[in-house]
Amino acid sequence: MFEILKTREPIRFMSHAKVASVFSLVLIALCFFSLFSKGLNWGLDFTGGTVLEVEFAQSVELDQVRLQLEEAGLNGASVQNFGTSRDVLIRLAPEAGVNVQQQGDNVLAAVQQTENSAEMKRLEFVGPAIGKELAEQGGLAILAALLCIMVYVGLRFEWRLASGAVVALAHDVIITLGVFSWFQIEVDLTIVAALLTVIGYSLNDTIVVFDRVRESFRRIRAVSTVQVFNEAITDTLSRTLITSFTTLVVVVALFAKGGVLIHGFAAALLLGIGFGTYSSIYIASAWAMMLGVKREHMLPPQIEKEGADQEPLL
């Protein structure tokens, strides 16, 4: 497959730029509609709830604990190991008319077994005020990352290319959040980490393409802007495919075998890698072309030497 990519005839990616732009605009509109109508399904990290630490006499399977909680009517509980395979951390959303102690007793009764007894080691309530603060800090972290990236690409590239990179990053984040809102996938702190990872991954792809675009503009003279972008994307395509494939292998393994707690994180990475590669080719490049980037914009400014305009002395 990669032998085909070594041909000198560039693939005409930019001939589909208008169709891809319309497709992205439709997707973003649907994502905004879902975000404003459904909102995000905030997890216990943001909404608050009851936190229990339960110690079992023997090792216990987390799926078995979840099943026991569901059978007892305690749906939506977050279950994870805490330290060893005998220690389990359980988080529950607050229930109307049920105090923290009663919730703890219900959980302990649900997971208690004669052959594997359980003992409650910790029981506490995390208020929604802390969850609201976490949501604000997570949003500020994403905005700070985007701001720093704007400064970086603004200094490294011509402003038309830099704005294309920023638009592509915003495109990836909005679509990822929109998909989570549409399917009401729970959003917790791991999703914030995944979004920051997506931003870095998408930016890396875009920078590789734009570096080659800048080199091609300075190296080739009698060629159109569309041909330069097609040439640059084709030259970097084998690198993009290899990087995306190897990353996807790991992320798919996490998605399939990582368990419930890491499922949302892996799903966000899958969306981010797919749309990050797509946006680097079409969104960032198409935006720069729409702003009219040309070869003249890539050339370093010429500085006239002092006295160059004076006649030579005889």
C-alpha positions as a Markdown table, in Angstrom:
| # | Residue | x | y | z |
|---|---|---|---|---|
| 1 | Met | 0.0 | 0.0 | 0.0 |
| 2 | Phe | 2.8 | 2.4 | 0.9 |
| 3 | Glu | 4.5 | 1.8 | -2.4 |
| 4 | Ile | 1.6 | 3.5 | -4.1 |
| 5 | Leu | 2.1 | 6.6 | -2.0 |
| 6 | Lys | 5.7 | 7.0 | -3.3 |
| 7 | Thr | 4.5 | 8.0 | -6.8 |
| 8 | Arg | 5.4 | 11.5 | -7.9 |
| 9 | Glu | 1.8 | 12.2 | -9.0 |
| 10 | Pro | 0.2 | 13.8 | -6.0 |
| 11 | Ile | -3.3 | 12.7 | -4.9 |
| 12 | Arg | -5.9 | 15.4 | -5.5 |
| 13 | Phe | -7.0 | 15.9 | -1.9 |
| 14 | Met | -8.1 | 19.5 | -2.3 |
| 15 | Ser | -10.5 | 18.7 | -5.1 |
| 16 | His | -12.8 | 17.4 | -2.3 |
| 17 | Ala | -12.2 | 20.3 | 0.0 |
| 18 | Lys | -15.6 | 21.9 | -0.6 |
| 19 | Val | -17.5 | 18.7 | 0.0 |
| 20 | Ala | -15.5 | 18.0 | 3.2 |
| 21 | Ser | -16.2 | 21.6 | 4.4 |
| 22 | Val | -19.9 | 21.2 | 3.9 |
| 23 | Phe | -19.8 | 17.8 | 5.7 |
| 24 | Ser | -17.9 | 19.3 | 8.6 |
| 25 | Leu | -20.3 | 22.3 | 8.9 |
| 26 | Val | -23.3 | 19.8 | 9.0 |
| 27 | Leu | -21.6 | 17.8 | 11.7 |
| 28 | Ile | -20.7 | 20.8 | 13.8 |
| 29 | Ala | -24.3 | 22.1 | 13.5 |
| 30 | Leu | -25.6 | 18.7 | 14.7 |
| 31 | Cys | -23.1 | 18.7 | 17.5 |
| 32 | Phe | -24.1 | 22.2 | 18.7 |
| 33 | Phe | -27.8 | 21.2 | 18.5 |
| 34 | Ser | -27.1 | 18.2 | 20.7 |
| 35 | Leu | -25.0 | 20.2 | 23.1 |
| 36 | Phe | -27.6 | 22.9 | 23.6 |
| 37 | Ser | -30.6 | 20.5 | 23.6 |
| 38 | Lys | -29.3 | 17.4 | 25.5 |
| 39 | Gly | -26.2 | 18.8 | 27.2 |
| 40 | Leu | -23.4 | 16.6 | 28.5 |
| 41 | Asn | -24.0 | 13.6 | 30.7 |
| 42 | Trp | -21.7 | 14.7 | 33.6 |
| 43 | Gly | -20.2 | 11.9 | 35.6 |
| 44 | Leu | -19.8 | 11.7 | 39.4 |
| 45 | Asp | -16.5 | 13.6 | 39.2 |
| 46 | Phe | -18.6 | 16.7 | 38.3 |
| 47 | Thr | -22.0 | 16.1 | 39.9 |
| 48 | Gly | -20.8 | 14.9 | 43.3 |
| 49 | Gly | -22.2 | 11.8 | 45.2 |
| 50 | Thr | -21.3 | 9.2 | 47.8 |
| 51 | Val | -17.9 | 7.6 | 47.8 |
| 52 | Leu | -17.4 | 4.2 | 49.6 |
| 53 | Glu | -14.2 | 2.2 | 50.1 |
| 54 | Val | -15.0 | -1.5 | 50.6 |
| 55 | Glu | -12.5 | -4.2 | 51.6 |
| 56 | Phe | -13.2 | -7.8 | 50.7 |
| 57 | Ala | -11.7 | -10.8 | 52.5 |
| 58 | Gln | -10.6 | -12.2 | 49.1 |
| 59 | Ser | -10.0 | -10.9 | 45.6 |
| 60 | Val | -13.2 | -9.9 | 43.8 |
| 61 | Glu | -14.1 | -9.3 | 40.2 |
| 62 | Leu | -15.4 | -5.8 | 39.4 |
| 63 | Asp | -18.0 | -7.0 | 37.0 |
| 64 | Gln | -19.4 | -9.2 | 39.7 |
| 65 | Val | -19.7 | -6.2 | 42.1 |
| 66 | Arg | -21.4 | -4.1 | 39.4 |
| 67 | Leu | -23.9 | -6.9 | 38.8 |
| 68 | Gln | -24.7 | -7.2 | 42.5 |
| 69 | Leu | -25.3 | -3.5 | 42.7 |
| 70 | Glu | -27.5 | -3.5 | 39.7 |
| 71 | Glu | -29.6 | -6.4 | 41.1 |
| 72 | Ala | -30.0 | -4.4 | 44.3 |
| 73 | Gly | -31.3 | -1.4 | 42.3 |
| 74 | Leu | -28.2 | 0.7 | 42.6 |
| 75 | Asn | -27.7 | 1.6 | 39.0 |
| 76 | Gly | -25.1 | 3.9 | 37.5 |
| 77 | Ala | -22.4 | 3.1 | 40.2 |
| 78 | Ser | -18.8 | 3.6 | 39.3 |
| 79 | Val | -16.7 | 0.6 | 40.5 |
| 80 | Gln | -12.9 | 0.4 | 40.5 |
| 81 | Asn | -10.0 | -1.2 | 42.4 |
| 82 | Phe | -8.4 | 0.9 | 45.0 |
| 83 | Gly | -4.9 | -0.3 | 45.8 |
| 84 | Thr | -5.3 | -4.1 | 45.7 |
| 85 | Ser | -7.7 | -6.5 | 44.1 |
| 86 | Arg | -9.5 | -6.8 | 47.5 |
| 87 | Asp | -10.1 | -3.1 | 47.9 |
| 88 | Val | -12.9 | -1.6 | 45.8 |
| 89 | Leu | -13.9 | 2.1 | 45.4 |
| 90 | Ile | -17.6 | 2.6 | 44.7 |
| 91 | Arg | -19.1 | 6.0 | 43.8 |
| 92 | Leu | -22.9 | 6.6 | 43.7 |
| 93 | Ala | -25.0 | 9.5 | 42.5 |
| 94 | Pro | -27.0 | 11.1 | 45.4 |
| 95 | Glu | -30.6 | 9.8 | 45.8 |
| 96 | Ala | -33.5 | 11.9 | 46.9 |
| 97 | Gly | -34.6 | 11.1 | 50.5 |
| 98 | Val | -31.7 | 8.7 | 51.1 |
| 99 | Asn | -28.9 | 9.9 | 53.4 |
| 100 | Val | -25.2 | 8.9 | 53.0 |
| 101 | Gln | -25.2 | 6.3 | 55.8 |
| 102 | Gln | -28.3 | 4.6 | 54.3 |
| 103 | Gln | -26.7 | 4.5 | 50.9 |
| 104 | Gly | -23.6 | 2.9 | 52.4 |
| 105 | Asp | -25.6 | 0.3 | 54.2 |
| 106 | Asn | -27.5 | -0.6 | 51.0 |
| 107 | Val | -24.2 | -1.0 | 49.1 |
| 108 | Leu | -22.7 | -3.2 | 51.8 |
| 109 | Ala | -25.8 | -5.4 | 51.9 |
| 110 | Ala | -25.7 | -5.7 | 48.1 |
| 111 | Val | -22.0 | -6.8 | 47.9 |
| 112 | Gln | -21.9 | -8.9 | 51.1 |
| 113 | Gln | -21.3 | -12.6 | 50.5 |
| 114 | Thr | -20.8 | -15.4 | 53.0 |
| 115 | Glu | -17.8 | -16.8 | 51.2 |
| 116 | Asn | -16.3 | -13.4 | 50.6 |
| 117 | Ser | -17.3 | -11.0 | 53.4 |
| 118 | Ala | -16.9 | -7.2 | 52.9 |
| 119 | Glu | -16.1 | -4.4 | 55.3 |
| 120 | Met | -16.7 | -0.7 | 54.8 |
| 121 | Lys | -13.5 | 1.2 | 55.3 |
| 122 | Arg | -14.6 | 4.7 | 54.2 |
| 123 | Leu | -17.8 | 6.5 | 53.6 |
| 124 | Glu | -18.1 | 10.1 | 52.6 |
| 125 | Phe | -20.1 | 12.5 | 50.5 |
| 126 | Val | -18.6 | 14.7 | 47.7 |
| 127 | Gly | -20.8 | 17.8 | 47.3 |
| 128 | Pro | -21.8 | 19.2 | 43.9 |
| 129 | Ala | -19.8 | 22.4 | 44.6 |
| 130 | Ile | -16.6 | 20.4 | 44.2 |
| 131 | Gly | -17.9 | 18.9 | 41.0 |
| 132 | Lys | -18.7 | 22.3 | 39.6 |
| 133 | Glu | -15.2 | 23.5 | 40.4 |
| 134 | Leu | -13.7 | 20.4 | 38.7 |
| 135 | Ala | -15.9 | 21.2 | 35.6 |
| 136 | Glu | -14.7 | 24.8 | 35.5 |
| 137 | Gln | -11.1 | 23.8 | 36.0 |
| 138 | Gly | -11.3 | 21.2 | 33.2 |
| 139 | Gly | -12.8 | 23.7 | 30.8 |
| 140 | Leu | -10.2 | 26.2 | 31.7 |
| 141 | Ala | -7.5 | 23.6 | 31.1 |
| 142 | Ile | -8.8 | 23.0 | 27.6 |
| 143 | Leu | -9.0 | 26.7 | 26.9 |
| 144 | Ala | -5.5 | 27.3 | 28.2 |
| 145 | Ala | -4.2 | 24.5 | 26.0 |
| 146 | Leu | -5.9 | 26.1 | 22.9 |
| 147 | Leu | -4.6 | 29.5 | 23.8 |
| 148 | Cys | -1.0 | 28.3 | 24.2 |
| 149 | Ile | -1.3 | 26.4 | 20.9 |
| 150 | Met | -2.6 | 29.6 | 19.2 |
| 151 | Val | 0.5 | 31.5 | 20.4 |
| 152 | Tyr | 2.8 | 28.7 | 19.3 |
| 153 | Val | 1.4 | 28.2 | 15.8 |
| 154 | Gly | 1.1 | 32.0 | 15.4 |
| 155 | Leu | 4.9 | 32.4 | 16.0 |
| 156 | Arg | 5.9 | 29.3 | 13.9 |
| 157 | Phe | 3.6 | 29.8 | 10.9 |
| 158 | Glu | 2.2 | 32.5 | 8.7 |
| 159 | Trp | -1.1 | 33.7 | 10.2 |
| 160 | Arg | -3.3 | 32.0 | 7.5 |
| 161 | Leu | -1.8 | 28.6 | 8.2 |
| 162 | Ala | -1.9 | 29.3 | 12.0 |
| 163 | Ser | -5.6 | 30.1 | 11.9 |
| 164 | Gly | -6.3 | 26.9 | 9.9 |
| 165 | Ala | -4.5 | 24.9 | 12.6 |
| 166 | Val | -6.6 | 26.5 | 15.4 |
| 167 | Val | -9.9 | 26.0 | 13.5 |
| 168 | Ala | -9.0 | 22.3 | 13.0 |
| 169 | Leu | -8.4 | 21.9 | 16.7 |
| 170 | Ala | -11.7 | 23.5 | 17.6 |
| 171 | His | -13.4 | 21.3 | 15.0 |
| 172 | Asp | -12.1 | 18.1 | 16.6 |
| 173 | Val | -13.0 | 19.1 | 20.2 |
| 174 | Ile | -16.6 | 20.2 | 19.2 |
| 175 | Ile | -17.3 | 17.0 | 17.3 |
| 176 | Thr | -15.9 | 14.8 | 20.1 |
| 177 | Leu | -18.1 | 16.6 | 22.7 |
| 178 | Gly | -21.0 | 16.5 | 20.3 |
| 179 | Val | -20.8 | 12.8 | 19.9 |
| 180 | Phe | -20.6 | 12.3 | 23.7 |
| 181 | Ser | -23.7 | 14.6 | 24.0 |
| 182 | Trp | -25.7 | 12.8 | 21.3 |
| 183 | Phe | -25.1 | 9.3 | 22.7 |
| 184 | Gln | -25.1 | 10.6 | 26.3 |
| 185 | Ile | -21.8 | 9.0 | 27.1 |
| 186 | Glu | -20.7 | 9.8 | 30.7 |
| 187 | Val | -18.1 | 12.6 | 30.9 |
| 188 | Asp | -15.6 | 12.4 | 33.7 |
| 189 | Leu | -12.1 | 13.7 | 34.3 |
| 190 | Thr | -10.6 | 11.0 | 32.0 |
| 191 | Ile | -12.5 | 12.6 | 29.1 |
| 192 | Val | -10.9 | 15.9 | 29.9 |
| 193 | Ala | -7.5 | 14.2 | 29.7 |
| 194 | Ala | -8.6 | 12.5 | 26.4 |
| 195 | Leu | -9.6 | 15.9 | 24.9 |
| 196 | Leu | -6.2 | 17.4 | 25.8 |
| 197 | Thr | -4.5 | 14.3 | 24.2 |
| 198 | Val | -6.7 | 14.8 | 21.1 |
| 199 | Ile | -5.6 | 18.4 | 20.8 |
| 200 | Gly | -2.0 | 17.5 | 20.9 |
| 201 | Tyr | -2.4 | 14.6 | 18.4 |
| 202 | Ser | -4.3 | 16.7 | 15.9 |
| 203 | Leu | -1.9 | 19.6 | 16.2 |
| 204 | Asn | 1.1 | 17.3 | 15.5 |
| 205 | Asp | -0.5 | 16.1 | 12.3 |
| 206 | Thr | -1.3 | 19.6 | 11.2 |
| 207 | Ile | 2.2 | 20.9 | 11.9 |
| 208 | Val | 3.8 | 18.1 | 9.8 |
| 209 | Val | 1.6 | 18.9 | 6.8 |
| 210 | Phe | 2.1 | 22.7 | 7.1 |
| 211 | Asp | 5.9 | 22.3 | 7.4 |
| 212 | Arg | 5.9 | 20.5 | 4.1 |
| 213 | Val | 3.5 | 23.1 | 2.6 |
| 214 | Arg | 6.0 | 25.9 | 3.6 |
| 215 | Glu | 8.9 | 23.9 | 2.2 |
| 216 | Ser | 7.1 | 23.3 | -1.1 |
| 217 | Phe | 6.1 | 26.9 | -1.5 |
| 218 | Arg | 9.7 | 28.0 | -1.1 |
| 219 | Arg | 11.1 | 25.3 | -3.3 |
| 220 | Ile | 8.6 | 25.3 | -6.2 |
| 221 | Arg | 7.8 | 28.4 | -8.1 |
| 222 | Ala | 5.6 | 27.8 | -11.1 |
| 223 | Val | 2.8 | 25.9 | -9.3 |
| 224 | Ser | -0.6 | 26.7 | -8.0 |
| 225 | Thr | -1.6 | 26.7 | -4.3 |
| 226 | Val | -3.8 | 23.7 | -4.7 |
| 227 | Gln | -1.0 | 21.7 | -6.2 |
| 228 | Val | 1.3 | 22.7 | -3.4 |
| 229 | Phe | -1.2 | 21.4 | -0.8 |
| 230 | Asn | -1.8 | 18.2 | -2.7 |
| 231 | Glu | 1.9 | 17.6 | -3.0 |
| 232 | Ala | 2.6 | 18.3 | 0.7 |
| 233 | Ile | -0.3 | 16.1 | 1.9 |
| 234 | Thr | 0.7 | 13.2 | -0.4 |
| 235 | Asp | 4.3 | 13.4 | 0.7 |
| 236 | Thr | 3.3 | 13.1 | 4.4 |
| 237 | Leu | 0.5 | 10.6 | 3.9 |
| 238 | Ser | 2.6 | 7.5 | 4.5 |
| 239 | Arg | 3.8 | 9.0 | 7.8 |
| 240 | Thr | 0.2 | 9.9 | 8.8 |
| 241 | Leu | -1.1 | 6.5 | 8.0 |
| 242 | Ile | 1.6 | 4.6 | 9.9 |
| 243 | Thr | 1.3 | 6.9 | 12.9 |
| 244 | Ser | -2.5 | 6.7 | 12.9 |
| 245 | Phe | -2.6 | 2.9 | 12.5 |
| 246 | Thr | -0.1 | 2.2 | 15.3 |
| 247 | Thr | -2.0 | 4.6 | 17.6 |
| 248 | Leu | -5.3 | 3.1 | 16.7 |
| 249 | Val | -4.1 | -0.4 | 17.5 |
| 250 | Val | -3.4 | 0.6 | 21.1 |
| 251 | Val | -6.6 | 2.6 | 21.5 |
| 252 | Val | -8.8 | -0.1 | 20.0 |
| 253 | Ala | -7.3 | -2.5 | 22.5 |
| 254 | Leu | -8.1 | -0.1 | 25.3 |
| 255 | Phe | -11.6 | 0.3 | 24.0 |
| 256 | Ala | -12.3 | -3.4 | 23.7 |
| 257 | Lys | -10.4 | -4.7 | 26.8 |
| 258 | Gly | -9.8 | -1.7 | 29.0 |
| 259 | Gly | -13.0 | -2.1 | 31.0 |
| 260 | Val | -15.8 | 0.2 | 31.9 |
| 261 | Leu | -13.8 | 2.9 | 33.6 |
| 262 | Ile | -11.5 | 3.5 | 30.6 |
| 263 | His | -14.2 | 3.0 | 27.9 |
| 264 | Gly | -15.1 | 6.7 | 27.6 |
| 265 | Phe | -11.4 | 7.7 | 27.5 |
| 266 | Ala | -10.7 | 5.3 | 24.7 |
| 267 | Ala | -13.9 | 6.4 | 22.8 |
| 268 | Ala | -12.8 | 10.0 | 22.9 |
| 269 | Leu | -9.3 | 9.0 | 21.6 |
| 270 | Leu | -10.9 | 7.0 | 18.8 |
| 271 | Leu | -13.0 | 10.0 | 17.7 |
| 272 | Gly | -10.1 | 12.4 | 18.1 |
| 273 | Ile | -7.6 | 10.3 | 16.1 |
| 274 | Gly | -10.1 | 9.8 | 13.3 |
| 275 | Phe | -11.3 | 13.4 | 13.0 |
| 276 | Gly | -7.8 | 14.7 | 13.9 |
| 277 | Thr | -6.3 | 13.1 | 10.8 |
| 278 | Tyr | -9.3 | 14.2 | 8.7 |
| 279 | Ser | -9.1 | 17.8 | 9.9 |
| 280 | Ser | -5.4 | 18.1 | 9.3 |
| 281 | Ile | -5.9 | 17.3 | 5.6 |
| 282 | Tyr | -9.2 | 19.1 | 4.9 |
| 283 | Ile | -10.2 | 21.6 | 7.6 |
| 284 | Ala | -6.8 | 23.2 | 8.3 |
| 285 | Ser | -5.6 | 23.2 | 4.7 |
| 286 | Ala | -8.9 | 24.2 | 3.2 |
| 287 | Trp | -9.2 | 27.1 | 5.7 |
| 288 | Ala | -5.7 | 28.4 | 4.8 |
| 289 | Met | -6.6 | 28.2 | 1.1 |
| 290 | Met | -9.8 | 30.0 | 1.7 |
| 291 | Leu | -7.9 | 32.9 | 3.3 |
| 292 | Gly | -5.7 | 33.1 | 0.2 |
| 293 | Val | -2.4 | 31.8 | 1.3 |
| 294 | Lys | 0.2 | 32.1 | -1.5 |
| 295 | Arg | 3.9 | 31.5 | -2.1 |
| 296 | Glu | 4.7 | 35.2 | -1.4 |
| 297 | His | 3.4 | 34.7 | 2.2 |
| 298 | Met | 5.9 | 32.0 | 2.8 |
| 299 | Leu | 9.0 | 33.8 | 1.6 |
| 300 | Pro | 11.3 | 35.3 | 4.3 |
| 301 | Pro | 11.3 | 39.1 | 4.2 |
| 302 | Gln | 14.2 | 40.6 | 2.3 |
| 303 | Ile | 16.4 | 43.1 | 4.2 |
| 304 | Glu | 18.2 | 45.6 | 2.2 |
| 305 | Lys | 21.8 | 46.2 | 3.1 |
| 306 | Glu | 22.8 | 49.7 | 4.1 |
| 307 | Gly | 24.2 | 51.6 | 1.2 |
| 308 | Ala | 22.9 | 49.1 | -1.4 |
| 309 | Asp | 21.1 | 52.0 | -3.2 |
| 310 | Gln | 24.3 | 54.1 | -3.5 |
| 311 | Glu | 26.4 | 54.2 | -6.7 |
| 312 | Pro | 29.8 | 52.4 | -6.4 |
| 313 | Leu | 32.8 | 54.6 | -6.0 |
| 314 | Leu | 35.2 | 54.7 | -8.9 |
